[in-house]
Amino acid sequence: MPDSRSFRQIMSCFATGVTVVTARDDDGTGFGITVNSVTSVSLEPPLLLFCLDKKAHVYPVFRRAKYFAVNILSENQQDVSRHFADYRHYPKPDKMWDRPQGGCPILRHTLAWMVCRKTSTFRGGDHDIITGEVVKLHKRNIQAEPLIYFHSRYRKIG
Ligand SMILES: Cc1cc2nc3c(=O)[nH]c(=O)nc-3n(C[C@H](O)[C@H](O)[C@H](O)COP(=O)(O)O)c2cc1C
């Protein structure tokens, strides 16, 4: 069986966008995690999934949350991605939060956001596969390209 290092290396050839998935804990505190495993699942109803590391510090928050939001980052938001991937080393960017939607924290200056009602959680090795039904969505009217992640580095289109 291939080891996890080779698997990671191969998967790094698969270019993706970058999102921050956010949720609010019971006391109202907002949390987020940088995620590139978001995939659409179904159009009717509109369902998506993301995979969440069971060791992530936000894991218990997402276990409890009934709703979560997917924030799709633009090419100018590497600092946001870094913060939510490693908050101990990368400070919180200034004025990062927008008005909450559907009880979920929303990030500013993204390309788009979707609020989802959590529908299922499946076991997937050391990750959980979390599905959600999109209940609210918004595409911002901004001229920016998406942030891309490829070969373990941030890229821009073109
Ligand atoms: C571009 C990128 C994509 C990531 N995608 C995922 C993902 O899909 N699922 C996940 O659980 N962690 C993902 N991570 C890792 C988390 O953002 C985070 O770094 C990890 O859970 C460790 O966080 P913690 O030590 O604060 O708990 C990704 C990190 C980066 C930089």
The ligand as an SDF file (V2000), in Angstrom:
LIG
                    3D

 31 33  0  0  0  0  0  0  0  0999 V2000
   -4.7340   24.8210    1.0660 C   0  0  0  0  0  0  0  0  0  0  0  0
   -5.0900   23.9840    2.2750 C   0  0  0  0  0  0  0  0  0  0  0  0
   -6.1490   23.1000    2.2030 C   0  0  0  0  0  0  0  0  0  0  0  0
   -6.5380   22.3430    3.3140 C   0  0  0  0  0  0  0  0  0  0  0  0
   -7.6100   21.5000    3.2100 N   0  0  0  0  0  0  0  0  0  0  0  0
   -8.0300   20.8140    4.2980 C   0  0  0  0  0  0  0  0  0  0  0  0
   -9.2050   19.9920    4.2300 C   0  0  0  0  0  0  0  0  0  0  0  0
   -9.8270   19.8490    3.1890 O   0  0  0  0  0  0  0  0  0  0  0  0
   -9.6000   19.3750    5.3680 N   0  0  0  0  0  0  0  0  0  0  0  0
   -8.9280   19.5090    6.5500 C   0  0  0  0  0  0  0  0  0  0  0  0
   -9.3620   18.9340    7.5520 O   0  0  0  0  0  0  0  0  0  0  0  0
   -7.8000   20.2570    6.6410 N   0  0  0  0  0  0  0  0  0  0  0  0
   -7.3550   20.9300    5.5500 C   0  0  0  0  0  0  0  0  0  0  0  0
   -6.2350   21.7130    5.6330 N   0  0  0  0  0  0  0  0  0  0  0  0
   -5.5130   21.7860    6.9050 C   0  0  0  0  0  0  0  0  0  0  0  0
   -6.2080   22.7060    7.8920 C   0  0  0  0  0  0  0  0  0  0  0  0
   -6.4440   23.9870    7.3290 O   0  0  0  0  0  0  0  0  0  0  0  0
   -5.3590   22.9140    9.1780 C   0  0  0  0  0  0  0  0  0  0  0  0
   -4.0990   23.3730    8.8230 O   0  0  0  0  0  0  0  0  0  0  0  0
   -5.1890   21.6330    9.9740 C   0  0  0  0  0  0  0  0  0  0  0  0
   -6.4370   21.1220   10.3200 O   0  0  0  0  0  0  0  0  0  0  0  0
   -4.3900   21.8490   11.2840 C   0  0  0  0  0  0  0  0  0  0  0  0
   -5.0510   22.7920   12.0740 O   0  0  0  0  0  0  0  0  0  0  0  0
   -4.8940   22.8250   13.6850 P   0  0  0  0  0  0  0  0  0  0  0  0
   -3.5160   22.3860   14.0180 O   0  0  0  0  0  0  0  0  0  0  0  0
   -5.1080   24.2760   14.0290 O   0  0  0  0  0  0  0  0  0  0  0  0
   -5.9310   21.9750   14.2570 O   0  0  0  0  0  0  0  0  0  0  0  0
   -5.8270   22.4730    4.5300 C   0  0  0  0  0  0  0  0  0  0  0  0
   -4.7310   23.3530    4.5990 C   0  0  0  0  0  0  0  0  0  0  0  0
   -4.3820   24.1010    3.4930 C   0  0  0  0  0  0  0  0  0  0  0  0
   -3.2300   25.0690    3.5860 C   0  0  0  0  0  0  0  0  0  0  0  0
  1  2  1  0
  2  3  1  0
  2 30  2  0
  3  4  2  0
  4  5  1  0
  4 28  1  0
  5  6  2  0
  6  7  1  0
  6 13  1  0
  7  8  2  0
  7  9  1  0
  9 10  1  0
 10 11  2  0
 10 12  1  0
 12 13  2  0
 13 14  1  0
 14 15  1  0
 14 28  1  0
 15 16  1  0
 16 17  1  0
 16 18  1  0
 18 19  1  0
 18 20  1  0
 20 21  1  0
 20 22  1  0
 22 23  1  0
 23 24  1  0
 24 25  2  0
 24 26  1  0
 24 27  1  0
 28 29  2  0
 29 30  1  0
 30 31  1  0
M  END
$$$$
